[in-house]
């Protein structure tokens, strides 16, 4: 069993998972993603986009609806860019758990100059494509990401 340590923060506690992201043409770096089963799309926050050196206006535009709803409200499509060539891996207790980029894997990137204060989000699109399920156990205070082949347990280590 692979163990991914996840931070529960905010109120109510929300599951954030640390992920190593490698974007084509950029140096790889860690990104903390909020696992959001209410978001249809996955996003890279403006702050994380800046840390990669990305300029959203130079990224391809997503073929998405005119407005995309998220925890921060509706975001106009014109305020988004898209990354379609990236790899993600989770640090586990004993090794890395790498998710290979699927053909339809895309991260939407929010423009830096529009004041959105969203965290980076792993949405239903990412979870579904990789067969990941989110399991919350409030009694024992842990969060799990599970795959069909092995369990990935995320535990609160605050």
Steps between C-alpha positions, in 0.01 A plus 500: 500500500631846410455783753459860387515751782226758460447821693149570624464876529239771489161489666345261457816299440565458131734241347812642336745260338860588416584408145819529295408654164722511193376731224667483160762774473498576875690366796293255708377619837260408782141625486238467774167407341162517669315180415162638392236245401263790426721644227459356151845630400853503642672839537847635559466811718639837384771483770609152394494603132736789582735266689532291182568816298186451292331789323135407467446724195758294308340164586241340272138580586291210628200375309277542802167666567486883495501500882644235731357474850735430788525561874591861420196564280472514120824550306472629140669277243701802377676507842635147452791329332560128470792263566469166327855370533582432864568212738387466860637281775416467867762447767415190701664364815733276305517630143328707235157412364505635145193563290578505132343777299189367325407631156221720637687617812495877513565755770317828462708800603340816635638840393711671761351847454135432586525468878382140533610359837436133423743226599613252238221244465489132405148464367276217389655495151841399641362263764279319247765460230742346749242286680551680833230509768504732798407340832459717812490352849431780747488268803858387445601835343650378175450533129567230242544503127429149371566338168362170374838330529638636826396729782663835553441614857542865592526576868478827687841595635428850637 
